[in-house]
Amino acid sequence: MTIKDKYLRILSCLVILVLGMSLVPVASASDIPSIPNVFEGKLITEGADVPAGTIISAYIDSQLAGSNSIDEAGKYKIGVSGTEEDHGKKIVFKLGLVESEPVSVTYQHGAAPVELDLTFKLPTTVITSGGSGGRAVGSPEPQSNVEAKELSLAVVTKGTKVRFDFPNGVTCIRYVEFDARKTLGRITTIAEMLKGQSKLVSSLPEGTVYKNVNIWVGSGGIANSDNLENAVIGFRVNKTWLEENDVDTDSLSLWYYNDSWSKLNTMKIDEENDTYLYFEARTQGFGSFVIVAAGEEEEAGSIDVEPVPTETSGDDVESEPEKSASSTPGFELTAVLGTVGAAYGVLRRKF
């Protein structure tokens, strides 16, 4: 074999090698999918079980790494997603805004599911958000219709005035108060502010609706006249809404649904706040409510209404940047072949 043939064979091998490399995509770190850690177990609290519909979240370096809605009271399951750079970093779990008691768990990229019980020292209220699907314990309202909710815990003892406060202000309900006729122990009250008309009612009172809300006291139907009396609900209305809808504050009332709508005795208790007007209404029960500004005085009753559809905006999609010549498919391959061709020409003249 001549020297020329050897060079030509080497050159052919180089061409084949370059062509093979140009056809194999290079995977970057961002192309490697994250393999989540899955954790599941019990939620341990000092009071009642954490209700279904509550959101549990996980954080790595204070960045959200996963969240999920609780399907069964007192139990959870969550997937924690990280990267290879997060391997070995501490995971922090939260219920709403409340962090769990310290746990010695770290992110292990691609690890098998882990059984882990979490303990929470909950304050008197826990904030949760809606829209997760499923149903909350004590609430038959589909959670896809819940804009926000807040939980309040209190001990109900016979002969005492019991008050459930909702100080975080995520709903328009401020407190629920009643006189206890029996000792019920530690129970949870849920205030739900809805996105639209409750799915539990087929009609609304006539007038301009401010908010649809649900209030659930305990579970199993314990909020009845045998167990409590003199129940009142404190709520607030935004003054801006009143001005925009040209609403007379004296026309505002809270209505309660129990097979049909009943207008509750509602009174204004504070109007000094710059942002809100505060009201209090007496109620004979708990469940679905609506805050309505009536155009004129109406008899207690109901009318059928069409649900008002909510507008949904489309996903924001960024336009794909125009590709430069250097990123045009085949450009790199053409350049390589040109270089190899030039080298081949030089070799032929030389030999």
BALOBA-1460 file (C-alpha; in Angstrom, 3 decimals):
// residues 351
<rec num="1" residu="m" x="0.000" y="0.000" z="0.000"/>
<rec num="2" residu="t" x="1.391" y="3.400" z="-0.986"/>
<rec num="3" residu="i" x="1.659" y="6.374" z="1.330"/>
<rec num="4" residu="k" x="-1.034" y="8.073" z="-0.729"/>
<rec num="5" residu="d" x="-3.440" y="5.157" z="-0.119"/>
<rec num="6" residu="k" x="-2.717" y="5.258" z="3.616"/>
<rec num="7" residu="y" x="-3.503" y="8.977" z="3.782"/>
<rec num="8" residu="l" x="-6.688" y="8.482" z="1.773"/>
<rec num="9" residu="r" x="-7.809" y="5.678" z="4.134"/>
<rec num="10" residu="i" x="-7.085" y="7.834" z="7.193"/>
<rec num="11" residu="l" x="-8.971" y="10.728" z="5.606"/>
<rec num="12" residu="s" x="-11.967" y="8.477" z="4.861"/>
<rec num="13" residu="c" x="-12.046" y="7.329" z="8.486"/>
<rec num="14" residu="l" x="-12.013" y="10.947" z="9.656"/>
<rec num="15" residu="v" x="-14.923" y="11.789" z="7.354"/>
<rec num="16" residu="i" x="-16.968" y="8.872" z="8.713"/>
<rec num="17" residu="l" x="-16.137" y="9.858" z="12.305"/>
<rec num="18" residu="v" x="-17.077" y="13.506" z="11.781"/>
<rec num="19" residu="l" x="-20.347" y="12.564" z="10.083"/>
<rec num="20" residu="g" x="-21.255" y="10.243" z="12.964"/>
<rec num="21" residu="m" x="-20.518" y="12.897" z="15.580"/>
<rec num="22" residu="s" x="-22.566" y="15.538" z="13.742"/>
<rec num="23" residu="l" x="-25.649" y="13.290" z="13.724"/>
<rec num="24" residu="v" x="-25.575" y="12.529" z="17.483"/>
<rec num="25" residu="p" x="-27.327" y="15.254" z="19.558"/>
<rec num="26" residu="v" x="-25.486" y="16.452" z="22.615"/>
<rec num="27" residu="a" x="-27.624" y="16.173" z="25.776"/>
<rec num="28" residu="s" x="-27.343" y="19.052" z="28.188"/>
<rec num="29" residu="a" x="-28.048" y="18.875" z="31.912"/>
<rec num="30" residu="s" x="-31.393" y="20.584" z="31.317"/>
<rec num="31" residu="d" x="-32.417" y="17.790" z="28.904"/>
<rec num="32" residu="i" x="-32.116" y="15.138" z="31.620"/>
<rec num="33" residu="p" x="-35.569" y="14.712" z="33.190"/>
<rec num="34" residu="s" x="-35.939" y="15.197" z="36.930"/>
<rec num="35" residu="i" x="-36.720" y="12.014" z="38.856"/>
<rec num="36" residu="p" x="-38.901" y="13.044" z="41.805"/>
<rec num="37" residu="n" x="-38.635" y="11.683" z="45.327"/>
<rec num="38" residu="v" x="-42.019" y="10.472" z="46.540"/>
<rec num="39" residu="f" x="-42.907" y="10.825" z="50.228"/>
<rec num="40" residu="e" x="-46.073" y="9.592" z="51.917"/>
<rec num="41" residu="g" x="-47.298" y="8.967" z="55.428"/>
<rec num="42" residu="k" x="-49.386" y="10.355" z="58.294"/>
<rec num="43" residu="l" x="-49.952" y="14.005" z="59.199"/>
<rec num="44" residu="i" x="-49.718" y="14.255" z="62.986"/>
<rec num="45" residu="t" x="-51.318" y="17.259" z="64.731"/>
<rec num="46" residu="e" x="-52.470" y="18.041" z="68.250"/>
<rec num="47" residu="g" x="-56.092" y="18.476" z="67.147"/>
<rec num="48" residu="a" x="-58.349" y="17.104" z="64.429"/>
<rec num="49" residu="d" x="-56.967" y="15.445" z="61.318"/>
<rec num="50" residu="v" x="-55.839" y="17.801" z="58.587"/>
<rec num="51" residu="p" x="-58.804" y="17.783" z="56.158"/>
<rec num="52" residu="a" x="-58.711" y="16.646" z="52.548"/>
<rec num="53" residu="g" x="-58.215" y="19.482" z="50.094"/>
<rec num="54" residu="t" x="-55.448" y="21.043" z="52.194"/>
<rec num="55" residu="i" x="-52.285" y="21.764" z="50.217"/>
<rec num="56" residu="i" x="-48.966" y="20.250" z="51.334"/>
<rec num="57" residu="s" x="-45.779" y="21.645" z="49.796"/>
<rec num="58" residu="a" x="-42.073" y="20.803" z="49.749"/>
<rec num="59" residu="y" x="-39.143" y="23.211" z="49.438"/>
<rec num="60" residu="i" x="-35.454" y="22.883" z="48.616"/>
<rec num="61" residu="d" x="-33.333" y="25.977" z="49.347"/>
<rec num="62" residu="s" x="-36.582" y="27.910" z="49.942"/>
<rec num="63" residu="q" x="-37.693" y="27.100" z="46.368"/>
<rec num="64" residu="l" x="-40.938" y="25.204" z="45.772"/>
<rec num="65" residu="a" x="-40.045" y="21.656" z="44.722"/>
<rec num="66" residu="g" x="-43.485" y="20.051" z="44.818"/>
<rec num="67" residu="s" x="-47.041" y="20.368" z="46.100"/>
<rec num="68" residu="n" x="-50.153" y="18.235" z="46.258"/>
<rec num="69" residu="s" x="-53.679" y="18.251" z="47.621"/>
<rec num="70" residu="i" x="-54.439" y="15.884" z="50.496"/>
<rec num="71" residu="d" x="-56.931" y="13.241" z="49.342"/>
<rec num="72" residu="e" x="-57.569" y="11.552" z="52.693"/>
<rec num="73" residu="a" x="-57.770" y="13.339" z="56.041"/>
<rec num="74" residu="g" x="-54.642" y="12.840" z="58.124"/>
<rec num="75" residu="k" x="-52.561" y="11.375" z="55.284"/>
<rec num="76" residu="y" x="-50.448" y="12.798" z="52.480"/>
<rec num="77" residu="k" x="-48.450" y="11.922" z="49.387"/>
<rec num="78" residu="i" x="-46.149" y="14.303" z="47.555"/>
<rec num="79" residu="g" x="-43.544" y="14.174" z="44.810"/>
<rec num="80" residu="v" x="-40.422" y="16.313" z="45.318"/>
<rec num="81" residu="s" x="-38.639" y="17.274" z="42.089"/>
<rec num="82" residu="g" x="-35.062" y="18.475" z="42.018"/>
<rec num="83" residu="t" x="-31.927" y="18.243" z="39.933"/>
<rec num="84" residu="e" x="-28.621" y="16.458" z="40.344"/>
<rec num="85" residu="e" x="-27.314" y="19.671" z="41.919"/>
<rec num="86" residu="d" x="-29.982" y="19.324" z="44.646"/>
<rec num="87" residu="h" x="-28.773" y="15.840" z="45.616"/>
<rec num="88" residu="g" x="-28.254" y="15.718" z="49.389"/>
<rec num="89" residu="k" x="-30.002" y="19.018" z="50.133"/>
<rec num="90" residu="k" x="-32.535" y="19.319" z="52.950"/>
<rec num="91" residu="i" x="-36.282" y="19.135" z="52.169"/>
<rec num="92" residu="v" x="-38.737" y="21.300" z="54.153"/>
<rec num="93" residu="f" x="-42.453" y="20.415" z="54.226"/>
<rec num="94" residu="k" x="-45.287" y="22.901" z="54.832"/>
<rec num="95" residu="l" x="-49.050" y="22.842" z="55.347"/>
<rec num="96" residu="g" x="-50.225" y="26.174" z="54.027"/>
<rec num="97" residu="l" x="-47.771" y="28.543" z="55.699"/>
<rec num="98" residu="v" x="-46.925" y="26.216" z="58.605"/>
<rec num="99" residu="e" x="-43.608" y="24.355" z="58.526"/>
<rec num="100" residu="s" x="-43.435" y="20.804" z="59.848"/>
<rec num="101" residu="e" x="-41.351" y="19.807" z="62.835"/>
<rec num="102" residu="p" x="-37.740" y="19.196" z="61.697"/>
<rec num="103" residu="v" x="-37.189" y="15.986" z="59.729"/>
<rec num="104" residu="s" x="-33.850" y="14.528" z="58.639"/>
<rec num="105" residu="v" x="-34.584" y="13.930" z="54.976"/>
<rec num="106" residu="t" x="-32.650" y="15.099" z="51.942"/>
<rec num="107" residu="y" x="-33.280" y="15.007" z="48.242"/>
<rec num="108" residu="q" x="-31.940" y="11.792" z="46.725"/>
<rec num="109" residu="h" x="-32.002" y="11.931" z="42.932"/>
<rec num="110" residu="g" x="-33.992" y="8.932" z="41.673"/>
<rec num="111" residu="a" x="-34.546" y="7.361" z="45.103"/>
<rec num="112" residu="a" x="-37.350" y="4.902" z="45.838"/>
<rec num="113" residu="p" x="-40.562" y="6.127" z="47.586"/>
<rec num="114" residu="v" x="-40.105" y="6.952" z="51.282"/>
<rec num="115" residu="e" x="-42.525" y="6.379" z="54.186"/>
<rec num="116" residu="l" x="-42.354" y="9.511" z="56.372"/>
<rec num="117" residu="d" x="-44.771" y="10.759" z="59.049"/>
<rec num="118" residu="l" x="-44.855" y="14.552" z="59.444"/>
<rec num="119" residu="t" x="-45.732" y="16.419" z="62.649"/>
<rec num="120" residu="f" x="-47.224" y="19.925" z="62.574"/>
<rec num="121" residu="k" x="-47.935" y="22.300" z="65.457"/>
<rec num="122" residu="l" x="-50.814" y="24.135" z="63.834"/>
<rec num="123" residu="p" x="-51.956" y="27.566" z="65.001"/>
<rec num="124" residu="t" x="-55.654" y="28.276" z="65.411"/>
<rec num="125" residu="t" x="-55.967" y="28.843" z="61.663"/>
<rec num="126" residu="v" x="-54.494" y="27.257" z="58.578"/>
<rec num="127" residu="i" x="-54.619" y="28.865" z="55.133"/>
<rec num="128" residu="t" x="-55.220" y="26.640" z="52.146"/>
<rec num="129" residu="s" x="-55.976" y="27.347" z="48.511"/>
<rec num="130" residu="g" x="-58.601" y="25.904" z="46.230"/>
<rec num="131" residu="g" x="-58.685" y="24.653" z="42.696"/>
<rec num="132" residu="s" x="-57.057" y="21.316" z="43.417"/>
<rec num="133" residu="g" x="-59.947" y="19.005" z="42.585"/>
<rec num="134" residu="g" x="-61.447" y="16.547" z="45.036"/>
<rec num="135" residu="r" x="-63.488" y="17.433" z="48.121"/>
<rec num="136" residu="a" x="-62.644" y="18.653" z="51.616"/>
<rec num="137" residu="v" x="-63.733" y="16.821" z="54.755"/>
<rec num="138" residu="g" x="-66.893" y="18.522" z="56.003"/>
<rec num="139" residu="s" x="-67.336" y="20.269" z="52.636"/>
<rec num="140" residu="p" x="-69.323" y="18.718" z="49.786"/>
<rec num="141" residu="e" x="-68.410" y="21.667" z="47.567"/>
<rec num="142" residu="p" x="-66.171" y="20.629" z="44.628"/>
<rec num="143" residu="q" x="-62.803" y="22.191" z="45.391"/>
<rec num="144" residu="s" x="-62.431" y="23.293" z="41.763"/>
<rec num="145" residu="n" x="-65.029" y="25.957" z="42.642"/>
<rec num="146" residu="v" x="-63.174" y="27.158" z="45.759"/>
<rec num="147" residu="e" x="-61.145" y="30.349" z="45.332"/>
<rec num="148" residu="a" x="-59.685" y="30.289" z="48.852"/>
<rec num="149" residu="k" x="-60.427" y="28.845" z="52.268"/>
<rec num="150" residu="e" x="-59.284" y="29.174" z="55.829"/>
<rec num="151" residu="l" x="-59.557" y="26.726" z="58.715"/>
<rec num="152" residu="s" x="-60.051" y="27.638" z="62.355"/>
<rec num="153" residu="l" x="-59.762" y="25.302" z="65.353"/>
<rec num="154" residu="a" x="-61.432" y="25.775" z="68.730"/>
<rec num="155" residu="v" x="-62.524" y="23.763" z="71.775"/>
<rec num="156" residu="v" x="-66.307" y="23.635" z="72.205"/>
<rec num="157" residu="t" x="-67.351" y="23.304" z="75.856"/>
<rec num="158" residu="k" x="-70.937" y="23.337" z="77.152"/>
<rec num="159" residu="g" x="-72.078" y="26.692" z="78.538"/>
<rec num="160" residu="t" x="-69.334" y="28.762" z="76.837"/>
<rec num="161" residu="k" x="-69.329" y="31.243" z="73.976"/>
<rec num="162" residu="v" x="-67.165" y="29.781" z="71.218"/>
<rec num="163" residu="r" x="-65.493" y="31.893" z="68.564"/>
<rec num="164" residu="f" x="-63.699" y="30.772" z="65.410"/>
<rec num="165" residu="d" x="-61.536" y="33.586" z="64.039"/>
<rec num="166" residu="f" x="-60.208" y="33.879" z="60.478"/>
<rec num="167" residu="p" x="-57.563" y="36.605" z="60.878"/>
<rec num="168" residu="n" x="-55.554" y="35.919" z="57.725"/>
<rec num="169" residu="g" x="-58.160" y="37.576" z="55.540"/>
<rec num="170" residu="v" x="-58.052" y="35.158" z="52.588"/>
<rec num="171" residu="t" x="-61.868" y="35.083" z="52.529"/>
<rec num="172" residu="c" x="-64.540" y="37.669" z="53.328"/>
<rec num="173" residu="i" x="-65.570" y="35.752" z="56.475"/>
<rec num="174" residu="r" x="-63.996" y="37.211" z="59.621"/>
<rec num="175" residu="y" x="-65.396" y="35.016" z="62.416"/>
<rec num="176" residu="v" x="-68.092" y="32.541" z="63.476"/>
<rec num="177" residu="e" x="-69.481" y="32.674" z="66.997"/>
<rec num="178" residu="f" x="-72.107" y="30.724" z="68.958"/>
<rec num="179" residu="d" x="-73.130" y="29.557" z="72.429"/>
<rec num="180" residu="a" x="-72.332" y="25.881" z="73.051"/>
<rec num="181" residu="r" x="-75.161" y="23.769" z="74.454"/>
<rec num="182" residu="k" x="-73.006" y="20.625" z="74.588"/>
<rec num="183" residu="t" x="-69.337" y="19.775" z="74.906"/>
<rec num="184" residu="l" x="-68.047" y="18.755" z="71.477"/>
<rec num="185" residu="g" x="-64.308" y="18.965" z="72.101"/>
<rec num="186" residu="r" x="-61.849" y="20.399" z="69.593"/>
<rec num="187" residu="i" x="-63.488" y="20.937" z="66.194"/>
<rec num="188" residu="t" x="-62.633" y="22.631" z="62.920"/>
<rec num="189" residu="t" x="-64.625" y="25.317" z="61.137"/>
<rec num="190" residu="i" x="-63.979" y="25.933" z="57.444"/>
<rec num="191" residu="a" x="-64.723" y="29.171" z="55.594"/>
<rec num="192" residu="e" x="-64.724" y="28.758" z="51.809"/>
<rec num="193" residu="m" x="-64.925" y="31.680" z="49.376"/>
<rec num="194" residu="l" x="-66.142" y="30.423" z="46.014"/>
<rec num="195" residu="k" x="-65.260" y="31.340" z="42.445"/>
<rec num="196" residu="g" x="-68.933" y="31.449" z="41.486"/>
<rec num="197" residu="q" x="-72.325" y="30.116" z="42.461"/>
<rec num="198" residu="s" x="-72.111" y="27.131" z="44.789"/>
<rec num="199" residu="k" x="-72.594" y="23.772" z="43.103"/>
<rec num="200" residu="l" x="-74.799" y="22.836" z="46.061"/>
<rec num="201" residu="v" x="-77.569" y="25.283" z="45.124"/>
<rec num="202" residu="s" x="-79.501" y="25.668" z="41.873"/>
<rec num="203" residu="s" x="-80.563" y="29.276" z="42.415"/>
<rec num="204" residu="l" x="-79.535" y="32.592" z="43.942"/>
<rec num="205" residu="p" x="-81.507" y="35.376" z="45.611"/>
<rec num="206" residu="e" x="-82.357" y="38.320" z="43.394"/>
<rec num="207" residu="g" x="-79.841" y="41.165" z="43.523"/>
<rec num="208" residu="t" x="-76.175" y="41.930" z="42.953"/>
<rec num="209" residu="v" x="-73.956" y="39.179" z="44.355"/>
<rec num="210" residu="y" x="-70.781" y="40.176" z="46.198"/>
<rec num="211" residu="k" x="-69.485" y="36.739" z="47.227"/>
<rec num="212" residu="n" x="-70.676" y="33.145" z="47.410"/>
<rec num="213" residu="v" x="-69.342" y="31.396" z="50.523"/>
<rec num="214" residu="n" x="-69.638" y="28.158" z="52.455"/>
<rec num="215" residu="i" x="-69.176" y="27.770" z="56.215"/>
<rec num="216" residu="w" x="-68.841" y="24.286" z="57.670"/>
<rec num="217" residu="v" x="-68.726" y="23.835" z="61.466"/>
<rec num="218" residu="g" x="-67.371" y="20.446" z="62.491"/>
<rec num="219" residu="s" x="-68.541" y="17.340" z="60.635"/>
<rec num="220" residu="g" x="-71.290" y="14.759" z="60.825"/>
<rec num="221" residu="g" x="-74.025" y="17.366" z="61.228"/>
<rec num="222" residu="i" x="-72.995" y="18.482" z="64.717"/>
<rec num="223" residu="a" x="-73.796" y="22.142" z="63.961"/>
<rec num="224" residu="n" x="-77.470" y="21.901" z="64.892"/>
<rec num="225" residu="s" x="-79.819" y="23.534" z="67.379"/>
<rec num="226" residu="d" x="-79.295" y="20.711" z="69.871"/>
<rec num="227" residu="n" x="-75.584" y="21.540" z="70.147"/>
<rec num="228" residu="l" x="-75.399" y="25.298" z="69.644"/>
<rec num="229" residu="e" x="-77.475" y="28.474" z="69.628"/>
<rec num="230" residu="n" x="-77.217" y="32.248" z="69.033"/>
<rec num="231" residu="a" x="-74.912" y="31.771" z="66.045"/>
<rec num="232" residu="v" x="-73.518" y="34.847" z="64.291"/>
<rec num="233" residu="i" x="-71.238" y="35.342" z="61.290"/>
<rec num="234" residu="g" x="-68.931" y="38.314" z="60.860"/>
<rec num="235" residu="f" x="-67.996" y="39.299" z="57.316"/>
<rec num="236" residu="r" x="-66.634" y="42.241" z="55.350"/>
<rec num="237" residu="v" x="-67.304" y="43.905" z="51.987"/>
<rec num="238" residu="n" x="-64.802" y="45.886" z="49.941"/>
<rec num="239" residu="k" x="-65.776" y="49.570" z="49.620"/>
<rec num="240" residu="t" x="-64.388" y="49.745" z="46.091"/>
<rec num="241" residu="w" x="-66.870" y="47.069" z="44.997"/>
<rec num="242" residu="l" x="-69.686" y="49.066" z="46.562"/>
<rec num="243" residu="e" x="-68.695" y="52.196" z="44.635"/>
<rec num="244" residu="e" x="-68.178" y="50.394" z="41.315"/>
<rec num="245" residu="n" x="-71.587" y="48.720" z="41.552"/>
<rec num="246" residu="d" x="-73.367" y="51.786" z="42.972"/>
<rec num="247" residu="v" x="-74.590" y="49.733" z="45.941"/>
<rec num="248" residu="d" x="-76.437" y="51.163" z="48.920"/>
<rec num="249" residu="t" x="-74.791" y="49.653" z="52.001"/>
<rec num="250" residu="d" x="-78.169" y="49.329" z="53.730"/>
<rec num="251" residu="s" x="-79.258" y="46.892" z="51.011"/>
<rec num="252" residu="l" x="-76.480" y="44.395" z="51.804"/>
<rec num="253" residu="s" x="-77.541" y="41.159" z="53.485"/>
<rec num="254" residu="l" x="-76.234" y="37.678" z="54.112"/>
<rec num="255" residu="w" x="-78.530" y="34.907" z="52.841"/>
<rec num="256" residu="y" x="-78.522" y="31.285" z="54.063"/>
<rec num="257" residu="y" x="-79.570" y="28.284" z="51.980"/>
<rec num="258" residu="n" x="-81.541" y="25.415" z="53.532"/>
<rec num="259" residu="d" x="-83.677" y="23.952" z="50.712"/>
<rec num="260" residu="s" x="-84.534" y="27.589" z="49.919"/>
<rec num="261" residu="w" x="-82.909" y="30.955" z="50.561"/>
<rec num="262" residu="s" x="-83.507" y="32.875" z="53.791"/>
<rec num="263" residu="k" x="-82.480" y="36.487" z="54.262"/>
<rec num="264" residu="l" x="-80.605" y="36.785" z="57.568"/>
<rec num="265" residu="n" x="-80.823" y="39.634" z="60.024"/>
<rec num="266" residu="t" x="-77.720" y="41.596" z="58.994"/>
<rec num="267" residu="m" x="-76.350" y="44.755" z="60.559"/>
<rec num="268" residu="k" x="-73.395" y="47.008" z="59.853"/>
<rec num="269" residu="i" x="-70.979" y="47.104" z="62.793"/>
<rec num="270" residu="d" x="-68.034" y="49.157" z="61.490"/>
<rec num="271" residu="e" x="-67.530" y="51.554" z="58.563"/>
<rec num="272" residu="e" x="-64.448" y="53.444" z="59.770"/>
<rec num="273" residu="n" x="-61.982" y="51.255" z="57.893"/>
<rec num="274" residu="d" x="-60.709" y="52.813" z="54.651"/>
<rec num="275" residu="t" x="-60.966" y="49.569" z="52.671"/>
<rec num="276" residu="y" x="-63.823" y="47.500" z="54.098"/>
<rec num="277" residu="l" x="-67.264" y="47.705" z="55.659"/>
<rec num="278" residu="y" x="-67.847" y="45.153" z="58.427"/>
<rec num="279" residu="f" x="-71.129" y="43.347" z="59.049"/>
<rec num="280" residu="e" x="-72.589" y="40.739" z="61.362"/>
<rec num="281" residu="a" x="-75.506" y="38.396" z="60.638"/>
<rec num="282" residu="r" x="-77.452" y="35.979" z="62.817"/>
<rec num="283" residu="t" x="-77.959" y="32.515" z="61.345"/>
<rec num="284" residu="q" x="-79.951" y="29.426" z="62.204"/>
<rec num="285" residu="g" x="-77.484" y="27.059" z="60.566"/>
<rec num="286" residu="f" x="-74.342" y="26.602" z="58.488"/>
<rec num="287" residu="g" x="-73.684" y="25.586" z="54.915"/>
<rec num="288" residu="s" x="-74.042" y="27.722" z="51.776"/>
<rec num="289" residu="f" x="-74.334" y="31.514" z="51.993"/>
<rec num="290" residu="v" x="-74.310" y="34.449" z="49.612"/>
<rec num="291" residu="i" x="-73.763" y="38.172" z="50.245"/>
<rec num="292" residu="v" x="-76.274" y="40.101" z="48.154"/>
<rec num="293" residu="a" x="-77.095" y="43.771" z="47.580"/>
<rec num="294" residu="a" x="-80.802" y="43.866" z="46.758"/>
<rec num="295" residu="g" x="-82.124" y="46.489" z="44.365"/>
<rec num="296" residu="e" x="-85.242" y="46.672" z="46.467"/>
<rec num="297" residu="e" x="-86.598" y="44.901" z="49.525"/>
<rec num="298" residu="e" x="-87.288" y="41.279" z="48.604"/>
<rec num="299" residu="e" x="-89.231" y="38.499" z="50.259"/>
<rec num="300" residu="a" x="-87.114" y="35.524" z="51.302"/>
<rec num="301" residu="g" x="-87.093" y="33.180" z="48.337"/>
<rec num="302" residu="s" x="-85.104" y="32.163" z="45.324"/>
<rec num="303" residu="i" x="-85.056" y="32.311" z="41.544"/>
<rec num="304" residu="d" x="-83.303" y="30.183" z="38.967"/>
<rec num="305" residu="v" x="-80.284" y="31.791" z="37.387"/>
<rec num="306" residu="e" x="-77.799" y="30.788" z="34.743"/>
<rec num="307" residu="p" x="-74.260" y="30.289" z="36.113"/>
<rec num="308" residu="v" x="-71.990" y="33.054" z="34.930"/>
<rec num="309" residu="p" x="-69.064" y="31.616" z="32.942"/>
<rec num="310" residu="t" x="-65.640" y="32.876" z="33.897"/>
<rec num="311" residu="e" x="-63.203" y="34.004" z="31.257"/>
<rec num="312" residu="t" x="-60.023" y="32.013" z="31.025"/>
<rec num="313" residu="s" x="-57.015" y="33.525" z="29.441"/>
<rec num="314" residu="g" x="-54.914" y="31.436" z="27.114"/>
<rec num="315" residu="d" x="-51.468" y="30.284" z="28.049"/>
<rec num="316" residu="d" x="-48.733" y="32.829" z="27.527"/>
<rec num="317" residu="v" x="-46.504" y="31.447" z="24.815"/>
<rec num="318" residu="e" x="-43.214" y="33.105" z="24.065"/>
<rec num="319" residu="s" x="-42.378" y="33.392" z="20.384"/>
<rec num="320" residu="e" x="-39.483" y="31.196" z="19.345"/>
<rec num="321" residu="p" x="-36.437" y="33.289" z="18.487"/>
<rec num="322" residu="e" x="-35.367" y="33.262" z="14.860"/>
<rec num="323" residu="k" x="-32.553" y="30.817" z="14.337"/>
<rec num="324" residu="s" x="-29.241" y="32.196" z="13.172"/>
<rec num="325" residu="a" x="-27.315" y="30.743" z="10.275"/>
<rec num="326" residu="s" x="-25.010" y="28.941" z="12.691"/>
<rec num="327" residu="s" x="-27.957" y="26.969" z="14.090"/>
<rec num="328" residu="t" x="-29.486" y="26.114" z="10.689"/>
<rec num="329" residu="p" x="-29.807" y="22.313" z="10.241"/>
<rec num="330" residu="g" x="-27.011" y="21.022" z="8.010"/>
<rec num="331" residu="f" x="-24.879" y="24.158" z="8.250"/>
<rec num="332" residu="e" x="-22.220" y="22.558" z="10.452"/>
<rec num="333" residu="l" x="-22.166" y="19.409" z="8.298"/>
<rec num="334" residu="t" x="-21.632" y="21.450" z="5.100"/>
<rec num="335" residu="a" x="-18.726" y="23.289" z="6.696"/>
<rec num="336" residu="v" x="-17.075" y="20.032" z="7.789"/>
<rec num="337" residu="l" x="-17.408" y="18.422" z="4.368"/>
<rec num="338" residu="g" x="-15.945" y="21.517" z="2.749"/>
<rec num="339" residu="t" x="-12.906" y="21.340" z="5.003"/>
<rec num="340" residu="v" x="-12.403" y="17.641" z="4.324"/>
<rec num="341" residu="g" x="-12.729" y="18.223" z="0.562"/>
<rec num="342" residu="a" x="-10.086" y="20.915" z="0.626"/>
<rec num="343" residu="a" x="-7.701" y="18.608" z="2.500"/>
<rec num="344" residu="y" x="-8.334" y="15.864" z="-0.039"/>
<rec num="345" residu="g" x="-7.461" y="18.225" z="-2.899"/>
<rec num="346" residu="v" x="-4.193" y="19.170" z="-1.241"/>
<rec num="347" residu="l" x="-3.237" y="15.509" z="-0.763"/>
<rec num="348" residu="r" x="-3.914" y="14.690" z="-4.423"/>
<rec num="349" residu="r" x="-1.676" y="17.505" z="-5.644"/>
<rec num="350" residu="k" x="1.017" y="16.422" z="-3.194"/>
<rec num="351" residu="f" x="1.019" y="12.774" z="-4.153"/>
